[in-house]
Amino acid sequence: MFTGIIETVGKLKWKKPSSSGLRICVEFSPGAEPVKGGESVAINGVCLTVCGMARDSFEFDVSRQTASATTIQSLALGTRLNIERAMKPDFRLGGHLVMGHVDGVGIVKEFRKDGSAAHMLVAMDPAIARINVPRGSIAIDGVSLTIAEADSASVRLVLIPETLARTALGGLSEGSGVNVETDIIGKYVFRRIDLANPGARGKSAGMSEGMLREQGYL
């Protein structure tokens, strides 16, 4: 489990096909605590397991399913990547609960600088977008962000200067693909509502203030 607070920015050193899908090598500095084999690391929001290492270079196996459901297979060599190691139980949860299980790939439809900050509009599958709520949390390429606006197919986000300085999000532009993970708490709420209301299952219309009150969420 992760927090969406990026520890460092690395880069893709190489990638090659493997018997299970894809194998990648990522360069990054782990800091004071050494990375161990078998450890979980979020690479642009995708939870991967360390399966090989050299000095400041770490290898990960990516299954075919993960490669097809994320941006990893399309990354160019040298791409800057957001890196976060699994959180410790005694660590401050500065972002939100991030699983590293990407829901799908979104497309940046707008990326506009506003002084030292930036505004970003990300379009996504409506089945993913329905989980989002204004002022709720979302992970974009592994970065915990607060949703400024949400509709049935996109979210609008404001990137503060600190986020731009500490992550790779500043390198995005219109047309960029990004890994999207919606809030796990929102998923559980929708799942509970779907089970309680089979007729509305899978439809955003199944969510209403009255239904949330009836189910005990308000």
MDAnalysis code that builds the backbone (N, CA, C; Angstrom):
import MDAnalysis as mda
import numpy as np

u = mda.Universe.empty(654, n_residues=218, atom_resindex=np.repeat(np.arange(218), 3), trajectory=True)
u.add_TopologyAttr("name", ["N", "CA", "C"] * 218)
u.add_TopologyAttr("resid", np.arange(1, 219))
u.add_TopologyAttr("resname", ["MET", "PHE", "THR", "GLY", "ILE", "ILE", "GLU", "THR", "VAL", "GLY", "LYS", "LEU", "LYS", "TRP", "LYS", "LYS", "PRO", "SER", "SER", "SER", "GLY", "LEU", "ARG", "ILE", "CYS", "VAL", "GLU", "PHE", "SER", "PRO", "GLY", "ALA", "GLU", "PRO", "VAL", "LYS", "GLY", "GLY", "GLU", "SER", "VAL", "ALA", "ILE", "ASN", "GLY", "VAL", "CYS", "LEU", "THR", "VAL", "CYS", "GLY", "MET", "ALA", "ARG", "ASP", "SER", "PHE", "GLU", "PHE", "ASP", "VAL", "SER", "ARG", "GLN", "THR", "ALA", "SER", "ALA", "THR", "THR", "ILE", "GLN", "SER", "LEU", "ALA", "LEU", "GLY", "THR", "ARG", "LEU", "ASN", "ILE", "GLU", "ARG", "ALA", "MET", "LYS", "PRO", "ASP", "PHE", "ARG", "LEU", "GLY", "GLY", "HIS", "LEU", "VAL", "MET", "GLY", "HIS", "VAL", "ASP", "GLY", "VAL", "GLY", "ILE", "VAL", "LYS", "GLU", "PHE", "ARG", "LYS", "ASP", "GLY", "SER", "ALA", "ALA", "HIS", "MET", "LEU", "VAL", "ALA", "MET", "ASP", "PRO", "ALA", "ILE", "ALA", "ARG", "ILE", "ASN", "VAL", "PRO", "ARG", "GLY", "SER", "ILE", "ALA", "ILE", "ASP", "GLY", "VAL", "SER", "LEU", "THR", "ILE", "ALA", "GLU", "ALA", "ASP", "SER", "ALA", "SER", "VAL", "ARG", "LEU", "VAL", "LEU", "ILE", "PRO", "GLU", "THR", "LEU", "ALA", "ARG", "THR", "ALA", "LEU", "GLY", "GLY", "LEU", "SER", "GLU", "GLY", "SER", "GLY", "VAL", "ASN", "VAL", "GLU", "THR", "ASP", "ILE", "ILE", "GLY", "LYS", "TYR", "VAL", "PHE", "ARG", "ARG", "ILE", "ASP", "LEU", "ALA", "ASN", "PRO", "GLY", "ALA", "ARG", "GLY", "LYS", "SER", "ALA", "GLY", "MET", "SER", "GLU", "GLY", "MET", "LEU", "ARG", "GLU", "GLN", "GLY", "TYR", "LEU"])
u.atoms.positions = np.array([
    [0.848, -1.193, 0.000],
    [0.000, 0.000, 0.000],
    [0.886, 1.246, 0.000],
    [0.386, 2.309, -0.637],
    [1.162, 3.533, -0.805],
    [0.333, 4.747, -0.367],
    [0.957, 5.923, -0.420],
    [0.279, 7.137, 0.024],
    [0.059, 8.143, -1.102],
    [0.753, 7.953, -2.223],
    [0.662, 8.940, -3.300],
    [1.582, 10.132, -3.091],
    [2.433, 10.072, -2.061],
    [3.442, 11.112, -1.835],
    [4.752, 10.592, -2.429],
    [5.163, 11.169, -3.532],
    [6.307, 10.669, -4.279],
    [7.611, 10.922, -3.525],
    [8.453, 9.880, -3.448],
    [9.718, 9.988, -2.724],
    [10.840, 10.515, -3.605],
    [10.854, 10.092, -4.854],
    [11.900, 10.519, -5.764],
    [11.431, 10.306, -7.197],
    [12.150, 10.888, -8.125],
    [11.859, 10.703, -9.550],
    [13.000, 9.919, -10.175],
    [12.656, 8.824, -10.852],
    [13.655, 8.007, -11.528],
    [13.476, 8.092, -13.028],
    [14.142, 7.192, -13.754],
    [13.972, 7.167, -15.204],
    [14.047, 5.727, -15.710],
    [13.386, 5.487, -16.816],
    [13.374, 4.160, -17.420],
    [14.695, 3.923, -18.151],
    [15.465, 2.936, -17.689],
    [16.775, 2.648, -18.269],
    [16.645, 1.747, -19.488],
    [15.880, 0.661, -19.337],
    [15.608, -0.218, -20.479],
    [14.354, -1.035, -20.215],
    [13.828, -1.622, -21.276],
    [12.708, -2.552, -21.171],
    [12.851, -3.584, -22.271],
    [12.396, -4.799, -21.994],
    [12.491, -5.858, -22.987],
    [11.406, -6.902, -22.722],
    [10.995, -7.618, -23.766],
    [9.988, -8.673, -23.591],
    [10.532, -9.782, -22.693],
    [9.629, -10.407, -21.955],
    [10.000, -11.534, -21.108],
    [8.959, -12.631, -21.269],
    [9.201, -13.771, -20.664],
    [8.270, -14.898, -20.784],
    [6.914, -14.588, -20.149],
    [6.913, -13.666, -19.177],
    [5.665, -13.318, -18.487],
    [5.029, -12.044, -19.013],
    [5.754, -11.325, -19.887],
    [5.211, -10.084, -20.424],
    [6.294, -9.088, -20.767],
    [6.788, -8.397, -19.720],
    [7.762, -7.335, -19.934],
    [8.665, -7.238, -18.713],
    [9.926, -6.935, -18.946],
    [10.850, -6.683, -17.848],
    [11.435, -5.292, -18.043],
    [11.433, -4.490, -16.989],
    [11.931, -3.123, -17.089],
    [13.012, -2.882, -16.044],
    [13.868, -1.923, -16.344],
    [14.890, -1.498, -15.391],
    [14.724, 0.000, -15.160],
    [14.632, 0.380, -13.899],
    [14.406, 1.774, -13.523],
    [15.562, 2.255, -12.659],
    [16.100, 3.407, -12.991],
    [17.159, 4.025, -12.203],
    [16.550, 5.011, -11.216],
    [16.887, 4.873, -9.945],
    [16.501, 5.864, -8.948],
    [17.342, 5.681, -7.702],
    [17.432, 6.731, -6.922],
    [18.189, 6.679, -5.673],
    [17.245, 6.312, -4.533],
    [17.490, 5.198, -3.849],
    [16.575, 4.755, -2.794],
    [16.710, 5.511, -1.488],
    [17.708, 6.374, -1.367],
    [17.901, 7.098, -0.112],
    [18.659, 6.273, 0.900],
    [18.434, 6.567, 2.182],
    [19.218, 5.951, 3.254],
    [18.898, 4.476, 3.452],
    [17.672, 4.069, 3.174],
    [17.262, 2.680, 3.417],
    [17.364, 1.879, 2.131],
    [18.220, 0.855, 2.081],
    [18.418, 0.086, 0.848],
    [17.134, -0.619, 0.394],
    [16.975, -0.739, -0.917],
    [15.877, -1.506, -1.497],
    [16.247, -2.983, -1.452],
    [15.289, -3.823, -1.125],
    [15.532, -5.258, -1.025],
    [14.768, -6.000, -2.127],
    [15.290, -7.143, -2.508],
    [14.596, -7.986, -3.461],
    [13.245, -8.410, -2.917],
    [12.222, -8.415, -3.757],
    [10.870, -8.775, -3.325],
    [10.073, -7.616, -2.780],
    [10.711, -6.454, -2.654],
    [10.023, -5.271, -2.128],
    [9.040, -4.708, -3.156],
    [7.959, -4.115, -2.683],
    [6.983, -3.471, -3.562],
    [7.348, -2.006, -3.760],
    [7.337, -1.571, -5.008],
    [7.622, -0.182, -5.357],
    [6.582, 0.269, -6.374],
    [6.041, 1.463, -6.184],
    [5.095, 2.018, -7.143],
    [5.869, 2.800, -8.196],
    [5.753, 2.376, -9.438],
    [6.396, 3.035, -10.568],
    [5.304, 3.721, -11.379],
    [5.251, 5.058, -11.326],
    [4.154, 5.807, -11.952],
    [2.785, 5.267, -11.518],
    [2.721, 4.897, -10.236],
    [1.455, 4.452, -9.675],
    [1.159, 2.984, -9.836],
    [2.053, 2.225, -10.457],
    [1.845, 0.791, -10.665],
    [2.672, 0.013, -9.649],
    [2.018, -0.789, -8.832],
    [2.725, -1.576, -7.821],
    [3.465, -2.720, -8.497],
    [4.803, -2.709, -8.390],
    [5.651, -3.739, -8.986],
    [6.597, -4.293, -7.928],
    [7.122, -5.494, -8.171],
    [8.008, -6.166, -7.231],
    [9.436, -6.164, -7.747],
    [10.372, -5.784, -6.881],
    [11.787, -5.781, -7.247],
    [12.247, -7.220, -7.458],
    [12.770, -7.499, -8.657],
    [13.226, -8.863, -8.953],
    [14.695, -8.921, -9.348],
    [15.356, -7.776, -9.350],
    [16.789, -7.725, -9.646],
    [17.286, -6.329, -9.354],
    [18.567, -6.202, -9.055],
    [19.081, -4.874, -8.722],
    [20.578, -4.783, -8.913],
    [21.018, -3.577, -9.183],
    [22.421, -3.202, -9.186],
    [22.449, -1.848, -8.486],
    [23.566, -1.149, -8.519],
    [23.627, 0.130, -7.834],
    [22.678, 1.137, -8.478],
    [21.672, 1.566, -7.737],
    [20.688, 2.562, -8.175],
    [19.922, 2.148, -9.429],
    [19.924, 0.853, -9.760],
    [19.136, 0.342, -10.877],
    [18.357, -0.876, -10.394],
    [17.057, -0.910, -10.689],
    [16.202, -1.954, -10.155],
    [15.330, -2.521, -11.270],
    [15.226, -3.842, -11.301],
    [14.467, -4.514, -12.343],
    [13.130, -5.008, -11.806],
    [12.124, -4.950, -12.686],
    [10.763, -5.349, -12.326],
    [10.153, -6.156, -13.472],
    [9.433, -7.216, -13.122],
    [8.648, -7.954, -14.110],
    [7.256, -7.351, -14.170],
    [6.760, -7.138, -15.377],
    [5.427, -6.577, -15.601],
    [4.614, -7.614, -16.363],
    [3.517, -8.075, -15.768],
    [2.694, -9.076, -16.440],
    [2.036, -8.482, -17.680],
    [1.580, -9.333, -18.579],
    [0.912, -8.858, -19.791],
    [-0.337, -8.052, -19.448],
    [-1.069, -8.499, -18.439],
    [-2.286, -7.783, -18.039],
    [-1.953, -6.392, -17.524],
    [-0.922, -6.296, -16.669],
    [-0.530, -4.989, -16.138],
    [-0.013, -4.085, -17.243],
    [0.783, -4.640, -18.149],
    [1.318, -3.845, -19.251],
    [0.200, -3.289, -20.126],
    [-0.832, -4.093, -20.371],
    [-1.918, -3.661, -21.254],
    [-2.864, -2.685, -20.578],
    [-2.910, -2.694, -19.236],
    [-3.853, -1.844, -18.497],
    [-3.230, -0.548, -18.011],
    [-1.942, -0.338, -18.288],
    [-1.235, 0.842, -17.807],
    [-0.433, 1.462, -18.956],
    [0.300, 2.524, -18.624],
    [1.122, 3.189, -19.641],
    [2.513, 2.581, -19.772],
    [2.832, 1.582, -18.963],
    [4.208, 1.087, -18.899],
    [4.733, 0.603, -20.251],
    [3.911, -0.137, -20.985],
    [4.410, -0.690, -22.240],
    [4.700, 0.374, -23.299],
    [4.128, 1.560, -23.148],
    [4.332, 2.615, -24.145],
    [5.395, 3.633, -23.744],
    [6.002, 3.469, -22.564],
    [6.987, 4.433, -22.094],
    [8.250, 4.402, -22.943],
    [8.776, 5.571, -23.247],
    [10.026, 5.680, -23.995],
    [11.206, 5.587, -23.029],
    [12.328, 5.088, -23.504],
    [13.525, 5.023, -22.672],
    [13.918, 6.430, -22.237],
    [14.284, 6.562, -20.982],
    [14.647, 7.862, -20.443],
    [13.486, 8.627, -19.835],
    [12.271, 8.089, -19.959],
    [11.101, 8.751, -19.373],
    [11.272, 8.913, -17.870],
    [10.960, 10.086, -17.358],
    [11.015, 10.337, -15.916],
    [9.807, 9.685, -15.249],
    [10.045, 9.012, -14.125],
    [9.014, 8.215, -13.474],
    [8.878, 8.588, -12.000],
    [7.640, 8.609, -11.520],
    [7.365, 8.849, -10.108],
    [7.594, 7.556, -9.326],
    [8.384, 7.648, -8.263],
    [8.763, 6.472, -7.471],
    [8.275, 6.639, -6.034],
    [7.606, 5.607, -5.536],
    [7.245, 5.562, -4.112],
    [7.375, 4.131, -3.618],
    [8.101, 3.964, -2.528],
    [8.192, 2.650, -1.893],
    [6.998, 2.444, -0.975],
    [6.687, 1.185, -0.664],
    [5.519, 0.880, 0.161],
    [5.600, 1.615, 1.494],
    [4.443, 2.095, 1.964],
    [4.419, 2.868, 3.195],
    [4.623, 1.969, 4.416],
    [5.156, 2.574, 5.481],
    [5.316, 1.878, 6.749],
    [4.085, 2.145, 7.623],
    [3.715, 1.193, 8.482],
    [2.537, 1.398, 9.340],
    [2.633, 2.617, 10.247],
    [3.864, 3.027, 10.595],
    [4.042, 4.156, 11.513],
    [4.328, 5.455, 10.773],
    [4.130, 5.459, 9.438],
    [4.438, 6.636, 8.642],
    [3.207, 7.526, 8.513],
    [3.404, 8.854, 8.439],
    [2.274, 9.764, 8.256],
    [1.627, 9.541, 6.899],
    [0.313, 9.461, 6.877],
    [-0.429, 9.294, 5.631],
    [-0.702, 10.684, 5.069],
    [0.295, 11.233, 4.371],
    [0.180, 12.600, 3.877],
    [-0.720, 12.739, 2.672],
    [-0.920, 11.654, 1.919],
    [-1.784, 11.716, 0.739],
    [-3.104, 11.016, 1.018],
    [-3.304, 9.852, 0.383],
    [-4.469, 9.018, 0.686],
    [-4.084, 7.562, 0.440],
    [-4.966, 6.636, 0.734],
    [-4.647, 5.222, 0.568],
    [-4.601, 4.869, -0.915],
    [-3.415, 4.530, -1.390],
    [-3.205, 4.172, -2.794],
    [-2.740, 2.717, -2.850],
    [-3.415, 1.908, -3.649],
    [-3.109, 0.484, -3.706],
    [-2.029, 0.140, -4.728],
    [-1.845, 1.009, -5.719],
    [-0.930, 0.674, -6.804],
    [-1.571, -0.229, -7.833],
    [-2.900, -0.355, -7.767],
    [-3.659, -1.167, -8.721],
    [-4.411, -0.210, -9.644],
    [-3.848, 0.033, -10.795],
    [-4.356, 1.050, -11.713],
    [-5.698, 0.627, -12.306],
    [-6.640, 1.577, -12.335],
    [-7.962, 1.295, -12.902],
    [-7.961, 1.376, -14.420],
    [-7.112, 2.221, -14.963],
    [-7.055, 2.389, -16.407],
    [-6.187, 3.564, -16.780],
    [-6.087, 3.788, -18.075],
    [-5.270, 4.888, -18.593],
    [-6.157, 6.064, -18.960],
    [-5.809, 7.242, -18.450],
    [-6.504, 8.472, -18.809],
    [-5.674, 9.250, -19.820],
    [-6.308, 10.235, -20.456],
    [-5.628, 11.066, -21.442],
    [-5.698, 12.523, -21.001],
    [-4.541, 13.181, -20.987],
    [-4.494, 14.597, -20.635],
    [-5.090, 15.404, -21.794],
    [-6.204, 16.072, -21.531],
    [-6.874, 16.870, -22.551],
    [-6.483, 18.338, -22.479],
    [-5.993, 18.735, -21.323],
    [-5.560, 20.119, -21.153],
    [-4.455, 20.160, -20.109],
    [-3.390, 20.880, -20.407],
    [-2.331, 21.103, -19.423],
    [-1.896, 22.547, -19.577],
    [-2.262, 23.356, -18.622],
    [-2.070, 24.798, -18.741],
    [-1.327, 25.330, -17.530],
    [-0.195, 25.998, -17.771],
    [0.560, 26.611, -16.684],
    [-0.160, 27.873, -16.213],
    [-0.132, 28.092, -14.909],
    [-0.740, 29.269, -14.298],
    [0.255, 29.797, -13.271],
    [1.186, 30.620, -13.731],
    [2.272, 31.045, -12.858],
    [3.170, 29.865, -12.562],
    [3.399, 29.576, -11.289],
    [4.229, 28.430, -10.910],
    [3.400, 27.177, -10.672],
    [2.084, 27.253, -10.869],
    [1.189, 26.102, -10.741],
    [0.741, 25.668, -12.135],
    [-0.135, 24.668, -12.199],
    [-0.655, 24.207, -13.483],
    [-2.057, 23.638, -13.290],
    [-2.864, 23.741, -14.339],
    [-4.206, 23.159, -14.359],
    [-4.207, 22.005, -15.358],
    [-4.798, 20.893, -14.968],
    [-4.793, 19.716, -15.826],
    [-6.180, 19.095, -15.886],
    [-6.619, 18.760, -17.097],
    [-7.882, 18.066, -17.314],
    [-7.557, 16.685, -17.843],
    [-8.038, 15.644, -17.153],
    [-7.762, 14.264, -17.541],
    [-9.072, 13.561, -17.876],
    [-9.169, 13.068, -19.100],
    [-10.345, 12.305, -19.531],
    [-10.107, 10.826, -19.248],
    [-11.178, 10.107, -18.928],
    [-11.062, 8.684, -18.612],
    [-12.364, 7.966, -18.915],
    [-12.326, 6.663, -18.899],
    [-13.520, 5.851, -19.114],
    [-14.588, 6.246, -18.088],
    [-15.846, 6.445, -18.535],
    [-16.914, 6.797, -17.595],
    [-17.071, 5.802, -16.447],
    [-16.754, 4.529, -16.683],
    [-16.850, 3.532, -15.616],
    [-15.856, 3.826, -14.498],
    [-14.748, 4.480, -14.831],
    [-13.767, 4.905, -13.830],
    [-14.162, 6.257, -13.253],
    [-14.571, 7.172, -14.124],
    [-14.876, 8.547, -13.704],
    [-16.025, 8.609, -12.710],
    [-16.936, 7.662, -12.758],
    [-18.115, 7.719, -11.875],
    [-17.760, 7.614, -10.397],
    [-16.556, 7.110, -10.100],
    [-16.127, 6.985, -8.708],
    [-15.710, 8.337, -8.134],
    [-15.310, 9.256, -8.995],
    [-14.710, 10.508, -8.539],
    [-15.729, 11.508, -8.002],
    [-15.307, 12.286, -7.028],
    [-16.145, 13.352, -6.478],
    [-15.291, 14.601, -6.283],
    [-15.872, 15.792, -6.450],
    [-15.112, 17.026, -6.201],
    [-14.539, 17.052, -4.792],
    [-13.295, 17.477, -4.693],
    [-12.543, 17.563, -3.444],
    [-12.226, 16.187, -2.861],
    [-12.452, 15.143, -3.666],
    [-12.016, 13.810, -3.288],
    [-10.594, 13.569, -3.755],
    [-10.102, 12.367, -3.554],
    [-8.721, 12.033, -3.906],
    [-8.660, 11.141, -5.141],
    [-7.560, 11.275, -5.881],
    [-7.289, 10.432, -7.034],
    [-5.778, 10.348, -7.185],
    [-5.291, 9.236, -7.705],
    [-3.858, 9.087, -7.983],
    [-3.648, 9.137, -9.490],
    [-2.837, 10.097, -9.935],
    [-2.470, 10.236, -11.340],
    [-0.985, 9.945, -11.462],
    [-0.633, 8.874, -12.185],
    [0.760, 8.421, -12.269],
    [1.363, 8.281, -10.881],
    [0.535, 7.823, -9.941],
    [1.005, 7.552, -8.586],
    [1.019, 8.731, -7.649],
    [0.639, 9.917, -8.136],
    [0.663, 11.120, -7.310],
    [-0.723, 11.377, -6.717],
    [-0.797, 11.499, -5.407],
    [-2.063, 11.803, -4.738],
    [-2.452, 13.250, -5.014],
    [-3.629, 13.437, -5.629],
    [-4.109, 14.766, -5.981],
    [-5.542, 14.942, -5.513],
    [-5.920, 16.190, -5.289],
    [-7.293, 16.517, -4.916],
    [-8.051, 16.957, -6.159],
    [-9.232, 16.396, -6.348],
    [-10.051, 16.699, -7.518],
    [-10.729, 18.051, -7.337],
    [-10.487, 18.958, -8.274],
    [-11.133, 20.271, -8.222],
    [-12.544, 20.193, -8.790],
    [-12.684, 19.511, -9.928],
    [-13.985, 19.327, -10.573],
    [-14.050, 17.922, -11.141],
    [-15.251, 17.354, -11.154],
    [-15.427, 16.009, -11.697],
    [-16.733, 15.945, -12.467],
    [-16.701, 15.273, -13.625],
    [-17.940, 15.010, -14.353],
    [-17.959, 13.546, -14.760],
    [-18.816, 13.167, -15.681],
    [-19.016, 11.759, -16.010],
    [-17.873, 11.144, -16.803],
    [-16.917, 11.968, -17.254],
    [-15.852, 11.402, -18.078],
    [-14.492, 12.065, -17.869],
    [-14.358, 12.923, -16.859],
    [-13.072, 13.588, -16.662],
    [-12.966, 14.185, -15.273],
    [-11.735, 14.594, -14.938],
    [-11.502, 15.338, -13.699],
    [-10.593, 16.518, -14.022],
    [-10.784, 17.600, -13.293],
    [-9.908, 18.756, -13.411],
    [-9.096, 18.858, -12.124],
    [-7.795, 19.076, -12.273],
    [-6.871, 19.070, -11.150],
    [-5.984, 20.302, -11.180],
    [-5.584, 20.762, -10.018],
    [-4.646, 21.872, -9.897],
    [-3.361, 21.326, -9.300],
    [-2.251, 21.532, -9.999],
    [-0.955, 21.066, -9.527],
    [-0.203, 22.235, -8.909],
    [0.040, 22.149, -7.618],
    [0.736, 23.233, -6.927],
    [2.228, 23.174, -7.254],
    [2.974, 24.259, -7.027],
    [4.408, 24.277, -7.353],
    [5.190, 23.130, -6.716],
    [4.866, 22.777, -5.473],
    [5.589, 21.699, -4.799],
    [5.410, 20.378, -5.536],
    [4.202, 20.106, -6.007],
    [3.938, 18.872, -6.756],
    [4.720, 18.858, -8.062],
    [4.734, 19.986, -8.760],
    [5.472, 20.065, -10.018],
    [6.972, 19.880, -9.798],
    [7.469, 20.374, -8.669],
    [8.903, 20.294, -8.389],
    [9.335, 18.898, -7.962],
    [8.468, 18.161, -7.291],
    [8.859, 16.889, -6.691],
    [8.437, 15.663, -7.486],
    [7.671, 15.832, -8.559],
    [7.190, 14.705, -9.341],
    [7.510, 14.912, -10.822],
    [7.140, 13.929, -11.618],
    [7.344, 14.006, -13.064],
    [6.126, 14.558, -13.794],
    [5.109, 15.004, -13.056],
    [3.879, 15.469, -13.704],
    [4.098, 16.717, -14.554],
    [5.102, 17.518, -14.217],
    [5.363, 18.725, -14.979],
    [5.771, 18.449, -16.416],
    [6.166, 17.218, -16.717],
    [6.558, 16.854, -18.072],
    [5.405, 16.409, -18.943],
    [4.186, 16.392, -18.387],
    [3.015, 15.991, -19.173],
    [2.593, 17.097, -20.117],
    [1.846, 16.718, -21.136],
    [1.301, 17.685, -22.086],
    [0.012, 17.121, -22.649],
    [-0.699, 17.903, -23.422],
    [-1.943, 17.436, -24.023],
    [-1.674, 16.190, -24.866],
    [-2.468, 15.157, -24.640],
    [-2.304, 13.897, -25.352],
    [-1.535, 12.851, -24.581],
    [-0.893, 13.234, -23.473],
    [-0.151, 12.266, -22.662],
    [-1.094, 11.254, -22.030],
    [-0.655, 10.015, -21.962],
    [-1.400, 9.002, -21.233],
    [-0.925, 8.952, -19.794],
    [-1.844, 8.748, -18.856],
    [-1.488, 8.686, -17.432],
    [-2.217, 7.520, -16.772],
    [-1.583, 6.940, -15.768],
    [-2.211, 5.879, -14.988],
    [-3.163, 6.492, -13.967],
    [-4.380, 5.980, -13.940],
    [-5.420, 6.513, -13.050],
    [-5.832, 5.452, -12.041],
    [-5.785, 5.817, -10.761],
    [-6.339, 4.968, -9.702],
    [-7.294, 5.793, -8.863],
    [-8.548, 5.402, -8.845],
    [-9.548, 6.123, -8.066],
    [-9.466, 5.720, -6.595],
    [-10.142, 6.473, -5.761],
    [-10.090, 6.281, -4.310],
    [-10.704, 4.940, -3.916],
    [-9.967, 4.131, -3.160],
    [-10.429, 2.806, -2.752],
    [-11.701, 2.887, -1.907],
    [-11.835, 3.940, -1.106],
    [-13.037, 4.088, -0.282],
    [-14.260, 4.298, -1.172],
    [-14.115, 5.112, -2.211],
    [-15.206, 5.321, -3.152],
    [-15.610, 4.038, -3.849],
    [-14.640, 3.177, -4.143],
    [-14.946, 1.905, -4.797],
    [-15.812, 1.020, -3.899],
    [-15.476, 0.997, -2.615],
    [-16.251, 0.182, -1.690],
    [-17.681, 0.712, -1.549],
    [-17.824, 2.040, -1.539],
    [-19.160, 2.634, -1.463],
    [-19.982, 2.228, -2.680],
    [-19.397, 2.351, -3.870],
    [-20.118, 1.986, -5.083],
    [-20.442, 0.501, -5.115],
    [-19.533, -0.320, -4.658],
    [-19.776, -1.761, -4.623],
    [-20.938, -2.086, -3.703],
    [-20.980, -1.436, -2.544],
    [-22.071, -1.673, -1.584],
    [-23.409, -1.261, -2.184],
    [-23.422, -0.131, -2.879],
    [-24.653, 0.359, -3.505],
    [-25.089, -0.569, -4.627],
    [-24.136, -1.033, -5.438],
    [-24.460, -1.948, -6.522],
    [-25.102, -3.228, -6.000],
    [-24.545, -3.764, -4.912],
    [-25.085, -4.998, -4.356],
    [-26.476, -4.788, -3.774],
    [-26.697, -3.597, -3.209],
    [-27.992, -3.304, -2.598],
    [-29.055, -2.929, -3.632],
    [-28.612, -2.523, -4.815],
    [-29.538, -2.065, -5.853],
    [-29.159, -2.687, -7.194],
    [-29.468, -3.977, -7.392],
    [-29.054, -4.680, -8.609],
    [-29.513, -3.995, -9.890],
    [-30.658, -3.335, -9.865],
    [-31.173, -2.682, -11.063],
    [-30.334, -1.521, -11.517],
    [-29.577, -0.930, -10.594],
    [-28.756, 0.235, -10.919],
    [-27.288, -0.131, -11.058],
    [-26.976, -1.422, -10.999],
    [-25.595, -1.867, -10.979],
    [-24.825, -1.371, -12.203],
    [-23.640, -0.792, -11.917],
    [-22.781, -0.334, -12.994],
    [-23.173, 0.989, -13.585],
    [-24.195, 1.675, -13.028],
    [-24.653, 2.938, -13.586],
    [-24.446, 4.052, -12.569],
    [-23.918, 5.170, -13.016],
    [-23.704, 6.285, -12.108],
    [-25.021, 6.807, -11.569],
    [-26.127, 6.544, -12.307],
    [-27.430, 6.981, -11.839],
    [-27.836, 6.279, -10.552],
    [-27.139, 5.179, -10.211],
    [-27.454, 4.472, -8.987],
    [-27.027, 5.227, -7.744],
    [-26.231, 6.254, -7.889],
    [-25.760, 7.040, -6.756],
    [-26.633, 8.268, -6.571],
    [-27.131, 8.477, -5.363],
    [-27.907, 9.666, -5.046],
    [-27.750, 9.964, -3.568],
    [-28.071, 11.202, -3.181],
    [-27.969, 11.563, -1.770],
    [-28.919, 10.725, -0.932],
    [-30.126, 10.495, -1.451],
    [-31.090, 9.686, -0.727],
    [-30.597, 8.263, -0.504],
    [-29.982, 7.696, -1.538],
    [-29.466, 6.331, -1.423],
    [-28.318, 6.269, -0.423],
    [-27.438, 7.279, -0.444],
    [-26.336, 7.298, 0.511],
    [-26.859, 7.386, 1.933],
    [-27.910, 8.190, 2.143],
    [-28.499, 8.271, 3.481],
    [-29.113, 6.941, 3.884],
    [-29.799, 6.313, 2.930],
    [-30.455, 5.038, 3.221],
    [-29.446, 3.954, 3.593],
    [-28.271, 3.995, 2.947],
    [-27.251, 3.001, 3.205],
    [-26.361, 3.347, 4.403],
    [-26.599, 4.511, 5.015],
    [-25.868, 4.884, 6.221],
    [-24.579, 5.630, 6.006],
    [-24.351, 6.150, 4.761],
    [-23.121, 6.875, 4.488],
    [-23.240, 8.361, 4.849],
    [-24.463, 8.866, 5.011],
    [-24.670, 10.263, 5.388],
    [-25.498, 10.328, 6.664],
])
